[in-house]
Amino acid sequence: QVQLVESGGGLVQPGGSLRLSCTVSINMFSLEYMGWYRRTPGKSARVLVASIFSGGQPNYADSVKGRFTISTDDSENTINLRMSKLKPEETAVYYCSVLYRRTNNWGEGSEVTVST
């Protein structure tokens, strides 16, 4: 089983930036897929924000293209999500997810609030 711990959430003003990190408990070269999802208040579903398959190119939801960047740091064992020009409607709990040995693993989430 893979342990995932998200960090970096908090309060940010509209138009501001924030960087989320997800610390992975195993060697990241073993991961088949890595992604960031979010669940907005009042919704039950987690919606894909950004993802990357092992050896592939990043993919983004249309609503975040050009503003969000997913990246990995193998030396730190982290999956990062850089978010800019944030909007109030992007207030959500952001989750990190990885696919390892055909099993999805999830973190507990990091709360992001975009508000004045």
C-alpha positions as CSV (number, residue, x, y, z in Angstrom):
1,Q,0.0,0.0,0.0
2,V,1.2,3.5,-0.8
3,Q,0.9,6.3,1.7
4,L,0.2,9.8,0.3
5,V,0.3,13.0,2.3
6,E,-0.8,16.3,0.8
7,S,0.4,19.6,2.0
8,G,0.5,23.3,1.0
9,G,-3.2,24.1,1.1
10,G,-4.6,27.2,2.8
11,L,-6.3,30.5,2.2
12,V,-5.4,32.5,-1.0
13,Q,-7.0,35.5,-2.5
14,P,-8.6,35.4,-6.0
15,G,-6.0,35.7,-8.6
16,G,-3.3,34.3,-6.3
17,S,-1.1,31.3,-6.5
18,L,-0.5,28.2,-4.4
19,R,1.6,25.1,-4.6
20,L,0.4,21.7,-3.3
21,S,2.7,18.8,-2.7
22,C,2.0,15.2,-2.2
23,T,4.7,13.1,-0.5
24,V,4.8,9.5,-1.6
25,S,5.9,6.7,0.6
26,I,7.5,4.5,-2.1
27,N,9.9,5.0,-5.0
28,M,8.0,7.0,-7.6
29,F,9.5,5.0,-10.5
30,S,7.1,2.2,-9.4
31,L,4.0,4.4,-10.0
32,E,2.0,3.9,-13.1
33,Y,-0.2,7.0,-12.8
34,M,-0.2,10.2,-10.7
35,G,-3.0,12.7,-10.5
36,W,-4.6,15.6,-8.6
37,Y,-8.3,15.8,-8.0
38,R,-10.6,18.1,-6.2
39,R,-13.9,18.0,-4.4
40,T,-15.8,21.2,-4.2
41,P,-18.1,22.0,-1.2
42,G,-21.5,20.3,-1.5
43,K,-20.3,17.8,-4.1
44,S,-19.5,14.2,-3.5
45,A,-17.4,13.5,-6.5
46,R,-13.7,14.1,-6.9
47,V,-13.0,15.7,-10.2
48,L,-9.7,15.3,-12.1
49,V,-7.6,18.4,-12.2
50,A,-4.3,17.2,-13.6
51,S,-2.6,13.9,-14.2
52,I,0.4,12.2,-15.7
53,F,1.1,8.6,-16.7
54,S,4.5,7.2,-16.2
55,G,6.7,8.3,-19.1
56,G,3.8,10.4,-20.5
57,Q,2.8,14.0,-20.9
58,P,0.7,15.9,-18.4
59,N,-3.0,16.2,-18.9
60,Y,-5.2,18.9,-17.5
61,A,-8.9,19.6,-17.1
62,D,-9.9,22.3,-19.6
63,S,-10.8,24.7,-16.8
64,V,-7.2,24.8,-15.5
65,K,-5.1,24.6,-18.6
66,G,-2.5,27.3,-18.7
67,R,-2.9,28.0,-15.0
68,F,-2.0,24.8,-13.3
69,T,1.1,22.7,-13.6
70,I,1.7,19.1,-12.4
71,S,5.2,18.0,-11.8
72,T,7.2,15.4,-10.0
73,D,10.4,15.6,-7.9
74,D,11.9,12.2,-7.7
75,S,14.6,13.3,-5.3
76,E,12.0,14.5,-2.8
77,N,9.4,11.8,-3.7
78,T,6.7,14.4,-4.3
79,I,4.0,15.1,-6.8
80,N,3.4,18.8,-7.0
81,L,0.6,21.0,-8.3
82,R,1.4,24.6,-9.0
83,M,-1.8,26.7,-9.2
84,S,-2.1,30.3,-10.4
85,K,-4.8,32.8,-11.1
86,L,-7.0,30.9,-8.7
87,K,-10.8,31.5,-8.7
88,P,-13.3,31.4,-5.8
89,E,-15.1,28.5,-7.4
90,E,-11.9,26.5,-7.1
91,T,-12.3,26.4,-3.4
92,A,-12.1,22.6,-2.7
93,V,-10.3,19.8,-1.0
94,Y,-7.5,18.7,-3.3
95,Y,-6.5,15.1,-3.3
96,C,-3.5,13.3,-4.6
97,S,-3.9,9.9,-6.2
98,V,-1.6,7.3,-7.6
99,L,-1.9,4.0,-9.4
100,Y,0.4,1.3,-8.0
101,R,0.3,-2.3,-9.0
102,R,-3.2,-1.7,-10.5
103,T,-4.5,-0.3,-7.3
104,N,-5.6,3.3,-6.8
105,N,-4.3,5.0,-3.7
106,W,-5.5,8.3,-2.2
107,G,-4.3,10.9,0.2
108,E,-6.5,12.5,2.9
109,G,-6.7,15.8,1.0
110,S,-5.5,19.4,1.4
111,E,-8.0,22.2,1.7
112,V,-7.7,25.2,-0.5
113,T,-9.9,28.3,0.0
114,V,-9.9,31.0,-2.5
115,S,-11.5,34.1,-0.9
116,T,-11.0,37.7,0.0
